Structures are given as C-alpha cells and as structure tokens.
Amino acid sequence: MTIRRRLFISNILMIVIPIVLALMLAALLALLLWSQFDFKFSSSQDYYEARDSVMQGAEQILENPDAASSGHTELVVNRVKELLASNDMALRAYETRDGKVINEVPRYALGTETFVDEPLNQALNALGGTGLVGKGGRELYVSQIETEEGSGYRIELYSTRVPEDVQDAHPRPHAGWIPVSLMLGMIAVVFFTSRFLTRFVFQKIRQPLQILSDGVTQIRDGNLDHRIEYTRKDEFRPVCEAFNEMAGRLKESVWAVQKQEMNRKELLAGISHDLRSPLTSIKAYAEGLLDGVATTHEAQRRYAGMIKHKAEDIDHMVSRLFLFSKMDLGDYPNYPEDLDLREEVGEFFQAVAEEYAEQGLVVQMGRLEEGVILHADPVQFRRVLSNIVENSLKYKERPKVTVSVHAVRQGDTLRLEVEDDGPGVTDEALPKLFDVFYRSDASRSSPHRGSGLGLAISEKAVTFMGGKIYAEHGRSGGLRIVIELPTAVKKGE
C-alpha cells in the first residue's frame, strides 16, 4: 500500500472513528442517565399535569368497569401506576351510593400505602368530602364520579409536593456533568484515534527511512558493494532503486579515480624509465667524446650519430606523450572527412610495405569490402594503423614478420583486422595492451621496443571516431588488433 493511500485512509478514519465513538459514548451516557436518574417533575406545572393525568386515567377505568380486561384499559392502568410511582402518589377508589361510601375496602388501591394520609381525609370530609386539602407538603385531592343512577366512585389521590422555594434543599441528582463528560470523552477519542492513525502511517515510513539510513552508513564507511533490497510497491521503491544506482555509479567513479591514479603513477614510472635509458646513452657517448675515447674521426662521427639517434628517440617519445596528453584532455586536431576504406587502407599498407621491407615487414592484403565509406580524420586513422604496424615490428622475434589485413562490413559497422605472426601475448595481457606504458612481459620492457604509448594513442583516436579497438589472439599464435568503426552511406546509394 502506498503512503498516499495510507494518508487518504488515515484522513477518512480520523473523521469517521471519532464520530462513531462519540455516538457510542453518547448512547452509553444516555443509558446511564436513564438508569440512575429519577425523572421527577421539578415544577408545579409538571406536578399538576401528572395529578390531572392520574385522575383522568382513574375515571376512564372506573367509568368502564366491564372493559377492565381489555388491552386499552390495561395500558391506562399501567400508565397510572407509572405516574403514581414516579411522583410519590397513592390512589384509592371507593364505591359510593348517593354520595356515601358503601364499602370501606377500596375498589382500586394503587401506589404505595405509606403515602395515604388519614388526617387529610378527615379534614376534607369535614369540609364537604370533595376538593383539595394540604398540609406540610402533603396533599389530598378527592373527586366524585357517578357511573349510573345513585351509584358512583370516590377517588382519593394522595401526593407529596415540595414547594419550589425549598426544592434546592433536597436536590435531585444533577445532570451538569453530562457536557463535561462528553467533552472529555471526545478529547480522549480524538487523542487515541490520532495515536493509532499516526502509528498506522508512520510505521510504514520509519522502516524504509531506517533502511535508507543504514545504506547511507554503509556507503559512508566505504562498503560500495552494499545494495538495498526493497520489494514494497510504494513511494520509497524509486528512492531505493535510485540509491542502488547511485552506489553503483559511485563505485565506478571511485574505481575510475583509483585507475586514473594508478595510470598516473605508471605514467611517471614509464616516463622515468623510458627517458633514463637514452639519456644514459647520450651521457656515456658525450663523456666518451670529451674524454678522448673516440680518437679517430670515424669513431667520433659514430659517437655523435648515436647521440643524435638517442635524442631523436627522446623527441619522438616526448611528442607522443604530448599528443596523448592532448587527446586525454580532448584537445587535439580532428578534421573528419569521408574516406573510401579500400583506397585508404590499400594505399597505406602499400606504402608501409615498401618503407619497412628492409626491417622484415611483409604485408598480406586480405578481403577489403568495396564501397565502404568511413567518416574519420585521415591523419588520425593512418596514425592508428601506423602504431599497430610499428608494434608488430618492434616485438617480432624472427627476421621477418607478416602482417595480414582484412576488412568486412557488418551492418553499419566496419570490422578491420590487422594480425601478425609474432610471439603474441598472454590472456591476462590482452585487455591491458592499450594502457599507458604497459608492456606485457619483461622482454618488452626494453626501451628500443617502444614506450608503450602507441596503442594507448590508437585507442584514444578510435574512441574519438566513435568506434572501439581491442586485441585478440591470432590464428597463427600472434596478435590480432580489431578496429570497429561506424560507416557512412555506400557510394552510389
């Protein structure tokens, strides 16, 4: 469940739960109020209404004695009993003839016997027998009804009426605490509902936050392999996925910085190593000239020639280093144009075959697909091919080395293979050949076999062309350099 949905449900419940609980609380208080309070009349008007209702009910019962067992009469009787019990009243009904009581035993005796007050009865008889008398809060109300000729009933209603000016001296249970109770109950309902809903929502937020916090701590402590496993489909899932992606990129960045630092150290070590040897030779030959070791003109010329040759090696190495630095910064001349593959590669290898024939280079031209157009800088493209050929010549172990050239188009990509039959390299060395100043083994550490910058420069140039370059084992055990470049539209299309 998403956090948004939880918040929606929480807001709905925040309204519904207090209303439901408030209604339940009000119903409970109403039941308590009904069971504990004696609903007595607190005013004269209520008292008179109750007295009149009792008398009217009694008259209905007595005027229809034959219907006493009917359902309506039973309801009237129950109502009269209820009014008598709730208002401290007692009812007596006697049979009369010609206005005189003929039976001392009442026909109906309802209410509590203790409420009957004989002195009031005697006082009313002295005053004529009907009407209302009272003393000390006690009242007697007598009514005479006739049911048939000469027959009737005398109805006596005894009651206790507390004067309004002395009601406060005998207070009944007070209902003023009801609003206070309702208010306190509502506050309690809102409080506990809020606590419950806060827990309902926050517990699904706290756990992901804790997971993210632990992940950040792991990354801070250097554990870049730490990843968050979060499977819930809520708002935190994209955050956790972004965290994992960030951790992966950070690891790659740290690895790149470490690799760059390692390359920098290797670069310094390589420069120091490759400059030391020619400089040592230059120093030795110069000292030989100064010390008179070369006594003949021919020897002196040979010494001077060696000094010049070593200086040219240093200049060539510095030029390559400068070019590599500019390429590494992305600041070097690049003027791409459309090149015909067959023409460009064919002319280049024809020229280097003639140039390096005396050094033992043999070129075998394989299949060169026609009509393939490359969009590249011709100078940089030839430099890449030249570095590959020079690398094959420098590391040959026999008088001659054969370089085979093969090019084929694969979709929108050109695959150009340049393979030699030299000693080759190990599996471990293959991916490192394009590192700066890398030499695969001790035998390749000789200064006259190159600085190790040629293939690194080639990789930079091919990358700028939008392609890639890598090494493979040759079919004859040598080294195969593969160049993959994007192609332009074929001629004639």
C-alpha positions as CSV (number, residue, x, y, z in Angstrom):
1,M,0.0,0.0,0.0
2,T,1.4,3.4,-1.0
3,I,2.0,6.2,1.5
4,R,-0.5,8.3,-0.4
5,R,-3.3,5.7,0.1
6,R,-2.4,5.3,3.7
7,L,-2.7,9.0,4.3
8,F,-6.1,9.1,2.5
9,I,-7.4,6.2,4.6
10,S,-6.0,7.9,7.7
11,N,-7.8,11.2,7.0
12,I,-11.1,9.4,6.4
13,L,-10.7,7.3,9.6
14,M,-9.8,10.5,11.5
15,I,-13.3,11.8,10.8
16,V,-15.3,8.5,10.9
17,I,-13.8,7.0,14.1
18,P,-14.4,9.9,16.4
19,I,-18.0,10.3,15.1
20,V,-18.7,6.6,15.6
21,L,-17.1,6.5,19.1
22,A,-18.9,9.8,20.0
23,L,-22.2,8.3,19.1
24,M,-21.5,5.2,21.1
25,L,-20.3,7.3,24.1
26,A,-23.5,9.4,23.9
27,A,-25.7,6.2,23.8
28,L,-23.8,4.9,26.9
29,L,-24.3,8.1,28.8
30,A,-28.0,8.1,27.9
31,L,-28.4,4.6,29.3
32,L,-26.5,5.6,32.5
33,L,-28.7,8.7,32.7
34,W,-31.9,6.7,32.3
35,S,-30.9,4.1,34.8
36,Q,-29.6,6.4,37.5
37,F,-31.8,9.4,37.4
38,D,-35.4,9.6,38.8
39,F,-37.3,11.7,36.3
40,K,-39.4,13.7,38.7
41,F,-41.2,16.8,37.9
42,S,-39.3,19.9,39.1
43,S,-42.1,22.5,38.6
44,S,-45.7,23.0,39.7
45,Q,-46.9,22.8,36.2
46,D,-45.4,19.3,35.8
47,Y,-47.0,18.3,39.2
48,Y,-50.5,19.5,38.2
49,E,-50.2,17.8,34.8
50,A,-49.2,14.5,36.5
51,R,-52.1,14.8,39.0
52,D,-54.6,15.5,36.3
53,S,-53.3,12.6,34.2
54,V,-53.8,10.2,37.1
55,M,-57.3,11.4,37.8
56,Q,-58.3,11.2,34.2
57,G,-56.9,7.7,33.9
58,A,-58.7,6.6,37.1
59,E,-62.0,8.0,35.8
60,Q,-61.6,6.1,32.5
61,I,-61.0,2.8,34.4
62,L,-64.0,3.3,36.8
63,E,-66.5,4.5,34.1
64,N,-65.9,1.3,32.1
65,P,-65.6,-1.4,34.7
66,D,-66.7,-4.1,32.2
67,A,-63.8,-3.3,29.9
68,A,-61.2,-3.8,32.6
69,S,-59.6,-6.7,30.9
70,S,-59.3,-5.0,27.5
71,G,-55.9,-4.1,26.1
72,H,-56.6,-0.3,26.2
73,T,-57.7,-0.4,29.8
74,E,-54.6,-2.3,30.8
75,L,-52.4,0.3,29.1
76,V,-54.2,3.0,31.1
77,V,-53.7,1.2,34.3
78,N,-50.0,0.7,33.6
79,R,-49.7,4.4,32.8
80,V,-51.4,5.4,36.1
81,K,-49.2,3.1,38.1
82,E,-46.1,4.6,36.4
83,L,-47.2,8.2,37.2
84,L,-48.0,7.2,40.8
85,A,-44.6,5.5,41.4
86,S,-42.6,8.3,39.8
87,N,-44.3,11.1,41.7
88,D,-44.8,9.8,45.2
89,M,-48.6,9.4,44.8
90,A,-51.2,6.9,46.0
91,L,-54.7,6.3,44.6
92,R,-57.8,4.9,46.3
93,A,-61.2,4.4,44.7
94,Y,-64.3,3.6,46.8
95,E,-67.8,2.6,45.7
96,T,-70.5,5.0,46.7
97,R,-74.2,5.2,46.6
98,D,-76.0,8.5,46.9
99,G,-72.6,10.1,47.6
100,K,-71.7,7.9,50.6
101,V,-69.1,5.2,50.7
102,I,-70.8,1.8,50.9
103,N,-67.6,-0.3,51.3
104,E,-64.6,0.6,53.4
105,V,-62.5,-1.7,51.2
106,P,-61.3,0.3,48.2
107,R,-62.2,-1.0,44.7
108,Y,-58.8,0.1,43.5
109,A,-55.7,0.7,45.6
110,L,-52.7,1.8,43.5
111,G,-49.5,3.3,44.7
112,T,-47.6,3.0,47.9
113,E,-49.6,2.5,51.1
114,T,-47.3,4.8,53.1
115,F,-48.4,7.8,51.0
116,V,-52.0,7.6,52.4
117,D,-52.7,10.3,54.9
118,E,-55.9,9.8,57.0
119,P,-55.8,13.2,58.8
120,L,-56.1,14.9,55.4
121,N,-59.1,12.6,54.6
122,Q,-60.8,13.5,57.8
123,A,-60.2,17.2,57.2
124,L,-61.6,17.1,53.7
125,N,-64.7,15.2,55.0
126,A,-65.3,18.0,57.4
127,L,-65.2,20.4,54.5
128,G,-67.7,18.6,52.4
129,G,-65.9,15.5,51.2
130,T,-64.5,16.6,47.8
131,G,-61.9,19.1,46.7
132,L,-58.3,19.7,47.7
133,V,-56.6,20.0,51.1
134,G,-53.0,20.0,52.0
135,K,-50.6,20.3,55.0
136,G,-46.8,20.2,55.3
137,G,-46.3,19.4,51.6
138,R,-48.9,16.6,51.7
139,E,-52.0,16.9,49.6
140,L,-55.2,15.1,49.1
141,Y,-57.3,15.6,46.1
142,V,-60.8,13.9,46.1
143,S,-63.2,13.7,43.1
144,Q,-66.6,12.1,43.0
145,I,-67.9,10.5,39.8
146,E,-71.2,8.8,39.1
147,T,-71.4,5.7,36.8
148,E,-75.1,5.1,36.9
149,E,-78.2,6.4,38.8
150,G,-77.3,6.7,42.5
151,S,-74.0,4.7,42.1
152,G,-70.5,6.1,41.7
153,Y,-67.0,6.2,43.0
154,R,-65.0,8.4,45.4
155,I,-61.4,8.8,44.1
156,E,-58.8,9.9,46.6
157,L,-55.3,10.9,45.3
158,Y,-52.6,11.4,48.0
159,S,-49.4,13.2,46.9
160,T,-46.3,14.8,48.2
161,R,-45.5,18.2,46.7
162,V,-42.3,20.0,47.6
163,P,-42.7,23.8,47.3
164,E,-40.5,25.3,44.6
165,D,-38.8,27.6,47.1
166,V,-37.5,24.6,49.1
167,Q,-36.6,22.3,46.3
168,D,-32.9,23.2,46.4
169,A,-32.7,22.0,50.0
170,H,-33.4,18.5,48.7
171,P,-31.6,18.4,45.3
172,R,-32.0,15.5,43.0
173,P,-29.1,14.1,41.0
174,H,-27.6,16.9,38.8
175,A,-27.0,16.4,35.1
176,G,-24.5,19.2,34.7
177,W,-21.6,16.7,34.4
178,I,-23.0,15.4,31.1
179,P,-21.4,18.1,28.8
180,V,-18.1,17.8,30.7
181,S,-18.2,14.0,30.3
182,L,-19.0,14.3,26.6
183,M,-16.1,16.8,26.1
184,L,-13.6,14.7,28.0
185,G,-14.8,11.6,26.1
186,M,-14.4,13.4,22.7
187,I,-10.9,14.6,23.7
188,A,-9.9,11.0,24.6
189,V,-11.4,9.6,21.4
190,V,-9.5,12.1,19.2
191,F,-6.3,11.6,21.1
192,F,-6.3,7.8,20.9
193,T,-7.5,7.9,17.3
194,S,-4.7,10.2,16.4
195,R,-2.1,8.0,18.1
196,F,-3.5,4.9,16.3
197,L,-3.5,6.5,12.8
198,T,-0.1,8.1,13.4
199,R,1.3,4.7,14.1
200,F,-0.7,3.2,11.2
201,V,1.0,5.7,8.7
202,F,4.4,6.3,10.3
203,Q,5.4,2.7,10.8
204,K,5.4,2.3,7.0
205,I,7.6,5.4,6.7
206,R,10.0,4.7,9.6
207,Q,11.2,1.3,8.3
208,P,12.2,2.5,4.8
209,L,13.9,5.5,6.3
210,Q,15.8,3.2,8.6
211,I,16.8,1.0,5.6
212,L,18.0,4.1,3.7
213,S,19.9,5.4,6.7
214,D,21.7,2.0,7.1
215,G,22.5,2.1,3.4
216,V,24.0,5.6,3.7
217,T,26.0,4.5,6.7
218,Q,27.4,1.5,4.7
219,I,28.4,3.8,1.8
220,R,29.9,6.3,4.2
221,D,32.0,3.5,5.8
222,G,33.4,2.5,2.3
223,N,31.2,-0.5,1.6
224,L,30.4,0.4,-2.0
225,D,29.1,-3.1,-2.8
226,H,26.1,-2.5,-0.4
227,R,22.7,-2.6,-2.1
228,I,19.2,-2.0,-0.7
229,E,16.7,-4.8,-1.2
230,Y,13.2,-3.2,-1.1
231,T,10.2,-5.0,-2.6
232,R,7.3,-2.9,-1.5
233,K,5.5,-1.0,-4.2
234,D,5.3,2.4,-2.6
235,E,6.9,5.8,-2.9
236,F,10.2,4.6,-1.3
237,R,10.9,2.0,-4.0
238,P,12.1,4.5,-6.6
239,V,14.2,6.1,-3.9
240,C,15.8,2.8,-3.0
241,E,16.4,2.0,-6.7
242,A,18.0,5.4,-7.2
243,F,20.2,4.7,-4.1
244,N,21.4,1.5,-5.7
245,E,22.1,3.2,-8.9
246,M,24.0,6.0,-7.1
247,A,26.0,3.4,-5.2
248,G,26.9,1.7,-8.5
249,R,27.9,4.9,-10.1
250,L,29.9,5.9,-7.0
251,K,31.7,2.6,-7.1
252,E,32.5,3.1,-10.8
253,S,33.7,6.7,-10.1
254,V,35.9,5.6,-7.2
255,W,37.3,2.8,-9.4
256,A,37.9,5.3,-12.2
257,V,39.7,7.6,-9.9
258,Q,41.8,4.8,-8.5
259,K,42.6,3.6,-12.0
260,Q,43.5,7.1,-13.1
261,E,45.8,7.4,-10.1
262,M,47.4,4.1,-10.9
263,N,47.8,5.2,-14.6
264,R,49.4,8.4,-13.4
265,K,51.9,6.5,-11.3
266,E,52.5,4.2,-14.2
267,L,52.9,7.1,-16.5
268,L,55.5,8.8,-14.3
269,A,57.3,5.4,-13.8
270,G,57.2,4.8,-17.6
271,I,58.5,8.3,-18.5
272,S,61.3,7.9,-16.0
273,H,62.2,4.5,-17.3
274,D,62.0,5.4,-21.0
275,L,63.9,8.6,-20.6
276,R,66.6,7.2,-18.4
277,S,68.0,4.8,-21.0
278,P,68.5,7.2,-23.9
279,L,69.7,9.9,-21.6
280,T,72.3,7.4,-20.1
281,S,73.4,6.6,-23.6
282,I,73.7,10.2,-24.6
283,K,75.7,10.9,-21.4
284,A,78.0,8.0,-22.0
285,Y,78.7,8.9,-25.6
286,A,79.2,12.6,-24.7
287,E,81.7,11.6,-22.0
288,G,83.5,9.4,-24.4
289,L,83.9,12.3,-26.8
290,L,85.0,14.6,-24.0
291,D,87.5,12.1,-22.5
292,G,89.0,11.3,-25.9
293,V,87.8,7.7,-26.0
294,A,86.9,8.2,-29.7
295,T,90.3,9.0,-31.1
296,T,89.6,8.6,-34.8
297,H,87.3,10.8,-36.9
298,E,85.2,7.7,-37.7
299,A,84.7,6.9,-34.1
300,Q,83.8,10.4,-33.2
301,R,81.3,10.5,-36.0
302,R,79.8,7.3,-34.8
303,Y,79.5,8.6,-31.2
304,A,77.9,11.8,-32.5
305,G,75.5,9.8,-34.6
306,M,74.4,7.7,-31.6
307,I,73.9,10.9,-29.5
308,K,71.7,12.2,-32.4
309,H,69.8,8.9,-32.6
310,K,69.1,8.8,-28.9
311,A,68.0,12.5,-28.9
312,E,65.6,11.7,-31.8
313,D,64.2,8.8,-29.7
314,I,63.6,11.2,-26.8
315,D,62.0,13.7,-29.1
316,H,59.7,11.1,-30.6
317,M,58.7,9.8,-27.2
318,V,58.0,13.4,-25.9
319,S,56.0,14.1,-29.0
320,R,53.9,11.0,-28.4
321,L,53.5,11.8,-24.7
322,F,52.4,15.4,-25.6
323,L,49.9,14.0,-28.2
324,F,48.5,11.5,-25.7
325,S,48.1,14.3,-23.1
326,K,46.2,16.4,-25.5
327,M,44.0,13.5,-26.6
328,D,43.3,12.6,-23.0
329,L,42.1,16.2,-22.4
330,G,40.0,16.1,-25.6
331,D,42.1,19.0,-27.1
332,Y,43.8,17.9,-30.3
333,P,43.2,18.5,-34.0
334,N,40.4,16.4,-35.5
335,Y,39.2,17.1,-39.0
336,P,37.0,14.2,-40.1
337,E,36.1,13.6,-43.8
338,D,34.6,10.8,-45.9
339,L,37.3,8.1,-46.6
340,D,37.0,5.2,-49.0
341,L,38.1,2.2,-47.0
342,R,39.6,0.1,-49.8
343,E,41.5,3.1,-51.2
344,E,42.7,4.4,-47.8
345,V,43.8,1.1,-46.3
346,G,45.3,-0.2,-49.6
347,E,47.5,2.9,-50.2
348,F,48.6,2.9,-46.5
349,F,49.8,-0.7,-46.4
350,Q,51.4,-0.5,-49.8
351,A,53.5,2.4,-48.6
352,V,54.5,0.8,-45.2
353,A,55.3,-2.4,-47.0
354,E,57.9,-0.6,-49.1
355,E,59.1,1.6,-46.2
356,Y,59.7,-1.3,-43.7
357,A,60.7,-4.0,-46.1
358,E,64.3,-3.9,-45.0
359,Q,63.2,-4.3,-41.4
360,G,61.4,-7.6,-42.3
361,L,57.8,-6.4,-42.7
362,V,55.7,-8.5,-45.1
363,V,52.1,-7.3,-45.8
364,Q,49.3,-9.7,-46.9
365,M,46.2,-7.9,-48.1
366,G,43.0,-9.9,-47.5
367,R,39.5,-9.0,-48.3
368,L,38.7,-5.3,-48.3
369,E,35.0,-4.8,-49.0
370,E,34.3,-2.3,-51.7
371,G,32.2,0.9,-51.4
372,V,32.6,1.3,-47.6
373,I,32.9,4.9,-46.5
374,L,34.4,6.0,-43.2
375,H,33.9,9.4,-41.7
376,A,37.2,10.0,-39.9
377,D,40.3,12.2,-39.8
378,P,42.7,10.7,-42.3
379,V,45.8,11.7,-40.3
380,Q,44.5,10.1,-37.1
381,F,43.3,7.0,-39.0
382,R,46.7,6.5,-40.6
383,R,48.4,7.1,-37.2
384,V,46.3,4.3,-35.7
385,L,47.3,1.9,-38.5
386,S,51.0,3.0,-38.2
387,N,51.1,2.4,-34.5
388,I,49.8,-1.1,-35.0
389,V,52.3,-2.0,-37.7
390,E,55.2,-0.5,-35.6
391,N,54.1,-2.5,-32.6
392,S,54.3,-5.7,-34.7
393,L,57.8,-4.8,-36.0
394,K,59.1,-3.9,-32.5
395,Y,58.1,-7.2,-30.9
396,K,59.0,-9.6,-33.7
397,E,61.3,-12.5,-32.7
398,R,62.2,-13.6,-36.2
399,P,63.9,-11.7,-39.0
400,K,60.5,-11.2,-40.7
401,V,57.0,-10.6,-39.5
402,T,53.9,-11.0,-41.7
403,V,51.0,-8.6,-41.2
404,S,47.6,-9.6,-42.6
405,V,44.9,-7.1,-43.3
406,H,41.2,-8.0,-43.5
407,A,38.1,-5.7,-43.5
408,V,34.4,-6.5,-43.7
409,R,31.3,-4.6,-43.2
410,Q,28.8,-5.9,-40.5
411,G,25.6,-3.8,-40.7
412,D,26.5,-0.2,-40.0
413,T,29.9,-1.1,-38.6
414,L,33.3,-1.8,-40.2
415,R,35.4,-4.5,-38.7
416,L,39.1,-4.0,-39.6
417,E,41.5,-6.8,-38.5
418,V,45.3,-6.3,-38.5
419,E,47.0,-9.6,-37.5
420,D,50.7,-10.5,-37.2
421,D,52.5,-13.9,-36.8
422,G,54.7,-12.6,-33.9
423,P,55.0,-14.1,-30.4
424,G,51.6,-12.9,-29.2
425,V,50.7,-12.2,-25.6
426,T,49.0,-14.0,-22.7
427,D,45.3,-13.9,-21.9
428,E,46.0,-11.7,-18.9
429,A,47.8,-9.1,-21.1
430,L,45.2,-8.8,-23.8
431,P,42.9,-6.2,-22.1
432,K,45.9,-4.2,-20.8
433,L,47.7,-3.7,-24.1
434,F,46.1,-0.3,-24.5
435,D,47.0,1.0,-21.1
436,V,49.6,3.8,-20.9
437,F,53.2,2.5,-20.8
438,Y,52.0,-1.1,-20.4
439,R,54.4,-3.9,-21.6
440,S,53.1,-7.4,-21.4
441,D,56.4,-9.1,-20.2
442,A,59.9,-8.3,-19.2
443,S,61.2,-8.9,-22.7
444,R,59.0,-6.0,-23.9
445,S,60.5,-3.6,-21.3
446,S,63.5,-2.8,-23.5
447,P,63.5,0.9,-24.3
448,H,64.2,0.2,-28.0
449,R,61.0,-1.7,-28.3
450,G,58.9,1.4,-27.7
451,S,57.4,3.5,-24.9
452,G,54.0,1.7,-24.7
453,L,52.2,4.8,-25.8
454,G,51.4,3.8,-29.4
455,L,48.4,1.5,-28.7
456,A,47.2,3.9,-26.0
457,I,47.1,6.7,-28.5
458,S,45.4,4.4,-31.0
459,E,42.6,3.7,-28.5
460,K,42.1,7.4,-27.8
461,A,41.9,8.1,-31.6
462,V,39.4,5.3,-32.3
463,T,37.2,6.3,-29.4
464,F,37.0,9.9,-30.8
465,M,36.0,8.4,-34.1
466,G,33.0,6.7,-32.4
467,G,34.5,3.2,-32.5
468,K,36.4,0.8,-30.4
469,I,39.6,-1.1,-30.6
470,Y,40.6,-4.3,-28.8
471,A,43.1,-7.2,-29.1
472,E,42.6,-10.9,-29.8
473,H,44.8,-14.0,-30.2
474,G,45.8,-14.5,-33.8
475,R,45.2,-17.7,-35.7
476,S,48.9,-18.3,-36.1
477,G,49.6,-17.5,-32.4
478,G,50.4,-13.9,-33.0
479,L,48.4,-10.8,-32.1
480,R,45.3,-9.5,-33.8
481,I,44.2,-5.9,-33.4
482,V,40.5,-5.4,-34.2
483,I,39.1,-1.9,-35.1
484,E,35.3,-1.4,-35.2
485,L,34.2,1.9,-36.7
486,P,30.8,3.2,-37.8
487,T,30.3,3.5,-41.6
488,A,28.8,6.2,-43.7
489,V,26.5,5.6,-46.7
490,K,28.0,3.5,-49.5
491,K,29.0,5.1,-52.7
492,G,26.2,5.1,-55.3
493,E,23.4,4.8,-52.6
